[in-house]
Amino acid sequence: MDNEKVIVMDTFKAIIAGFSFFENDVRNIYDRVKSEDKTINIIFVNSKLVYGFDHLIGILRIINEEEKRHIKSNIKNVEIEFLLRICYTNQIKDALNANFGDSENKSFVAVLISKFGNKLSNTLHILMHYGIEDSSLIGPNTTKKNYILNYFFKNKFKFDSHLLLNNEEKYLKFLIEKAAISLN
């Protein structure tokens, strides 16, 4: 594992990697990998919901800031909090459906979080037994942009106000702001 893959925040460290899994039962993969080390938080995000590396970093920064400022959240599990934020909801059922609703999907982005950075590479190595690492699953594209807009924000825009989001920087800022306020 390359050291540049480790993302260092104030309160934790993380690794982000795209995976095309050999099987579509990611719950089973999660259980097997989690049983190896319970100190690692493992989040599998449907790759269609990930609008680039900066999108994920933005959500990690939100969680880091909350921890750093000792802001108490009703959500005690960082895995669930991350999922709620990337699905722009405060309802666990809605987030699980948005993320895992397609039972045939095998393309996920794994976000590994731990206070112990040295353990992240071990978990990433274990994940490689279940699929092929594919960084192209992380990158933003028009298909993902349209999917996210239609799935989460379809009825939120009046007329053509969504055209403001044609600017990539504004769109990314929009997604991160929505993630920040999703639990309020």
FENRAVEN-V894948 format. One line per field, one symbol per residue. ss: DSSP state (~ for helix, > for strand, _ for the rest). phi: phi as a letter, one per 20 degrees, with the letter a starting at -180 (. if undefined). Layout:
BEGIN
ss->???
phi->???
END
This chain:
BEGIN
ss->__~~~>>>____>>>>>>>>>____~~~~~~~~~~~____>>>>>>~~~___~~~~~~~~~~~~~~~~_________~~~~~~~~~_____~~~~~~~~~______>>>>>>>>__~~~~~~~~~~~___>>>_~~~____~~~~~~~~~~~~_______~~~~~~_~~~~~~~~~~~~~~___
phi->.fffffeddfdacbccbecdffceeffffggfffffafeeedcddgffeddngffffgffffffffffelffdfeedfffgfffffdlbddggfffffedfefefcdcdeddcbfdgfefffffffgffdadfbfffeffbfffgffffffdcgeedeldfffgefegfffffgffffffefee
END
